[in-house]
Amino acid sequence: MFVHGNFSVEFDDRLLAHLQVAIVRKFRRNETLVMSWLDPLSVGDGRSSVWLTPNVPAYFKFYGSRVPRINETWLQTLADSANSSTGLVVTDEDGEFARASGPVRVK
């Protein structure tokens, strides 16, 4: 699960590990970004986006105890996306637009 301020969204651990590296790299440079993904089918077949800023705490919750191996090619794809004008488009390892594994929550 990724939590940023009053917002949370669930991704599987492997995807989340790659997103963590890409997002933290941006935040370390004090950069903001938009992140977009496909909504889980349980809430419809839509797409969501959120504005991320390093001034708001980010929390990454992994459900497994093992750290997934980072695929440098996939990570580079995510990083390139994060640095583009479209923002971080969350993709699967095969480059397809990724779907959140659980609902988006806004408090």
C-alpha positions in Angstrom: 0.0 0.0 0.0 1.2 3.5 -0.8 0.0 6.3 1.5 0.6 10.0 0.8 -1.1 12.5 3.1 -4.8 11.6 3.3 -4.7 9.3 0.2 -3.8 5.6 -0.1 -3.8 3.0 -2.9 -2.8 -0.6 -2.9 -0.2 -2.1 -5.3 1.4 -5.6 -5.1 4.7 -5.6 -3.3 6.9 -6.1 -6.4 5.4 -3.1 -8.2 5.4 -1.1 -5.0 9.1 -1.7 -4.5 9.9 -0.2 -7.9 7.5 2.7 -7.3 9.2 3.4 -4.0 12.6 3.8 -5.6 11.3 6.0 -8.5 9.3 8.2 -6.1 12.0 8.5 -3.5 14.5 9.6 -6.2 12.2 12.4 -7.2 11.6 13.5 -3.6 15.3 13.4 -2.8 15.7 16.1 -5.5 12.7 18.0 -3.9 10.7 17.4 -7.1 6.9 16.9 -7.4 5.1 14.6 -9.8 1.8 13.2 -10.9 1.3 9.4 -10.6 -1.4 7.7 -12.7 -2.7 4.0 -12.7 -5.7 1.9 -13.7 -8.3 1.5 -10.9 -9.0 -2.0 -9.6 -12.0 -3.6 -11.4 -13.8 -3.7 -8.0 -14.3 0.1 -8.2 -14.8 0.4 -12.0 -12.7 0.4 -15.0 -11.4 4.0 -14.6 -8.0 5.6 -14.2 -6.7 7.7 -11.3 -4.0 10.3 -10.8 -2.6 11.9 -7.7 -0.2 14.9 -7.2 2.8 13.8 -5.1 5.0 16.3 -3.3 8.0 15.7 -1.0 6.5 18.1 1.6 3.9 15.4 2.5 4.9 12.2 4.3 4.9 9.1 2.1 4.4 5.6 3.5 5.1 2.4 1.7 3.4 -0.7 3.3 4.7 -4.1 2.0 2.7 -7.2 2.9 5.5 -9.7 2.4 8.7 -9.8 4.4 11.1 -10.3 1.5 12.4 -7.4 -0.5 11.7 -8.0 -4.2 14.6 -8.0 -6.6 14.7 -4.7 -8.5 14.5 -5.0 -12.3 16.7 -2.1 -13.4 15.1 -2.0 -16.9 11.6 -1.6 -15.4 12.9 0.9 -12.8 14.4 3.0 -15.6 11.0 2.9 -17.5 9.2 4.2 -14.4 11.9 6.8 -13.7 11.8 8.1 -17.3 8.0 8.3 -17.0 8.3 10.2 -13.7 10.6 12.7 -15.4 8.2 13.2 -18.4 5.4 15.8 -18.8 2.8 13.0 -18.3 4.2 12.1 -14.9 4.8 8.7 -13.4 2.5 6.3 -15.4 2.4 3.1 -13.3 3.2 0.2 -15.6 3.7 -3.5 -15.1 7.1 -5.1 -15.8 6.0 -5.8 -19.4 5.3 -2.1 -19.9 1.5 -2.3 -19.8 -0.5 0.3 -17.8 -0.8 -1.2 -14.3 -3.9 -1.7 -12.2 -4.0 -1.0 -8.5 -4.7 -4.2 -6.5 -7.0 -2.5 -4.0 -9.2 0.5 -3.8 -8.1 4.1 -3.6 -9.0 5.7 -0.2 -9.2 9.4 0.5 -9.7 10.4 4.2 
